[in-house]
């Protein structure tokens, strides 16, 4: 029985530009099993983020993709945009590199996390807030109820990133993609976040 969560085979991603075609990802293949983690290492601009965006189908219109990206045996590259809505956030979640661009500065942290549970899990407002508090507790954040009432600019960058991870975990996805989530953080905060992620992988 194949229990792989993700299988990428012979993946090529190219972008059409004014200067011609640009190859961003060239012949990538990998397999991720249940309860496994994969770290992709490479210099800036080598295509790590593009690979992540391809799995989520977040590529720009000028991108062309060859190969296959299979989630539990289903080729995501063959799905329509409407069909992908059933996968994003609920079954496959992604944490982006910059938490400042992921959180809305005009809305409280709790409101933004509540929306995830209400949209994907169809939870009531009360149940969504309970799920929000639980997710913040999973990230070892002190006073989660107080944090839920704050706005993003009222917490540190490290806490913002943990909030983004909590947001991604709200729907208990099978696959969590992290696009350099600790790049802009100090080493102490980086260690805390990596330890928290390790504890969540069961």
N, C-alpha and C positions, 0 to 999 in steps of 0.2 A: 504493500500500500504506500502510495506517495503522500508523505505528510509535509511536503515543502510548502512554505508560505509564499515564497517568491522565487521565480526562475526567469532569469534574463539570458537570452541566447542570441549571439551574433548581432548585438545592437549597434546600429550606426545612426548618428544624429547629425544632420547637416543643415546649415542655414544659408539661404540665398541672400546675398548682399549686393550693393552697387559695384563692389569690386570682384564679384564672382561668388562661387560656392565655398563656404567655410565649414570644415569638418570639426565638430565639437566633441563628439564621442565616436570612437573608432573600434568596432569589433569587440564589444564588451560582453562577457558571459559570466554569470555567477548564479549560485544557488543558496537560498537561505531557508534553513529548516526551522521547525517549531522550537521555540526557546533559544534560538541562536542569535548572535549578533555579528555583524560584519562592519569593519572599519575600512573606509576607502581613503587612502592617503595619496596626496599628490600636490604639486605646486599650484599656486594660484593661477587660475585660467585653464587648468587641464581638463575640465569637464565634470568635476564632481557634482556641482549644483545642477548642471544640465541633466545629468543622469537621474538625480532625484526628481527634478521637474518632469522628466519623461515618464517616470513611474506614475506620477500624479496626473499626467496629461495636462500640464500647465505651460506647454511650449507655445511660443508665438506662431502666428500664421505663416511666417516665412520658413518654418522648420519642416524638414522632411525626415521621416524615420523609417528605418529598415530593421528587420529582426523581430523578436517577440519579447513581450514582458508579461509573464503569466503569474497571476495571483490565484493560488489554489487551483491551478490548472486552466484558468480562464485568461485568454489573451486580452489584456487591457487596451492594446493598440487597436483592437477591432471593435471596441465599444463606442457607442455614440456619446455625445456630450451629456445627453439626458441620462443615459445609463451610468455614466461615471459619477453622477450625483449620488448614487446609491453606495458608492465606494468611498468617496472622499469624506474624511472626517469620521465617518461611522465605522468603516472597516480598515481604511488606510488613513493614517494621520501624519502630518508633517509639521515639524518645528523649524521655523526659518532662522537664519543667521542673526538677524537684527530684530530684537523684541520691540524696539521703538516704532518700527513700521508695521508690526503685527497687531498692536493694541491701539484702540481708538482713544485719543486723549480727552475726548468730550464725554465719554461714558465711564461709569464706575467699573472697576474690575469685576465685581460681582455680577453686574448686569451683562457684561460681555460673556462671562462664563455660563450664566444662566441661559443665554440664547442658544448655546450649543446643545444643552440638554433638551430644551424646548423644541428645537428644530429637528435634531437627529433622533432623539429618543421619544419625542412627543410627550414630555413630562409636563406636569402642571407647574405653575410658577413656584409653588411651595416645594415640590419634589425636586425641581431644578436647582433651587437654592441649597437644598440638602446635599445634592450631588456635587455642587460647587464647593461647599465647605469640605466635603470628604476628599475631593481632588486636591485642594490646597493643603489639607492635612497630610496627604500622601507625599507631598513635596517638602515635608518637614518645615513648614512655615508657621512661625509662632503667631498666635492671635489671627487665625484665618477669617473669623467673622469681621474683625476690624479691617483687615486687608481688603475684604470684599466690598467694604463701604468706601474705600479710597479710589482715587483716580491714578492712572499709570505714573504720572509725573511725581506722585507723592511717595513712591517706593524706589529703591535702588535698581540699577541695571540687572544685578544678579537675581533679585526677587522678581523683576519683570520677566526674566527668562524662565524662571521656575513656574511663573504663572502661565506662560505660553505652553510649557510642557504639561502643566495641569489641564489646560484647555484641550490639548491634543489627546489626553488620556481619558477625558470625560466619557467618551463613548466606548471605552475599553476596546480600542482597535486591535486587530490581529497583527498589524504591521505599523511600526512607528519609525518614521524617517526623520533624522536630525541632521540638518544642514549646518554644520559647524556652529553648534549652539553656544559654545563657550569662547569663541574667538575674541570677543571684545571685553572679556571679564578677567579679573585678577586671578592668580593661581589658586588662592584659597577658596574663592567662590566657585571656580571651575571644579575643584576637587569635590565640593559639596554637591554640586549638580550631577557630576558623574557618578558619585556614590548613590545618590537618590535614584538615578536611572537604573543602576545595577540592581538595586533592591526591588525595583518594580518588575524586572524580568524574571518571571516565575513560570 
